[in-house]
Amino acid sequence: MRPSLYLPSHQTLDRFAAGLADGPVRVERYTDVNRLPELTQHAHLRVVQAWEPSTYRALLPALAAPRLVVSHDQLDYHYPAPLRALYREIYRHTKASAFRAADGVVTVSHWGADFLRVRMGVRNTQGMTNGADPQRYRPATGKERASLRTTLDFRRFTVLVPGRFTLEKTSSRPSGPPDTRPILTSCSWVTWTRVWVWRRWRWRAASG
């Protein structure tokens, strides 16, 4: 196998490309995403990382079949009803419409596959959950837990969530045991803006 990596000619990627220069992966730079099908035409397998709907629209029709899209998007947001409906309409006419040019779409959850099929009209969609190594990701033993608590200085009941505390990850009416004090750490300004908007909406709804 002789892998190649095609990177946009953006200055922000120069250091990353230079770090791969002496490795086994050949690095090529490009300036026009529409030329990728031509530049990679001799490859037996092409894996494209894309985000913008315009990238899907430009590449999917030009690539040889079968063309499979693996979607790890945030498919839905648990916002107040008007904002949620607006987001769904935007997604339906941008990303979802671009997905329809693929021969198949795979999501990382069965819920996501149902959402794309039923609400977004992307018919050939299947769910495939992420796997994990049970030998590596397993409940810690009592001895390991005690060691971790000492190392990390955990003195109270602690729940570790290896993800983002953002509103789209939960419902619009979060609930929990009384006397709990969740702590948000390492959140971006976007997250805090969402929290502020959600609190304002809840306050206005409660005050009539």
DABEL-V454448 format. One line per field, one symbol per residue. burial: b if it has 16 or more other ideal C-beta (glycine too) atoms within 10 Angstrom, else e. A space follows every 10 residues. Layout:
# DABEL-V454448
burial=???
This chain:
# DABEL-V454448
burial=eeeeebeeee eeeeeebeee eeeeeebeee eebeebbeeb eeeeeeebee eebebbebbb eebeeebebe beeebebbbe eeeeeebbee beeebbbbbb ebeebbbeee ebbebbbeeb ebeebebeee eeeeeeeeee eeeeeeeeee eeeeeeeeee eeeeebbeee eeeeeeeeee eeeeeeeeee beebeeebee eeeeeeee
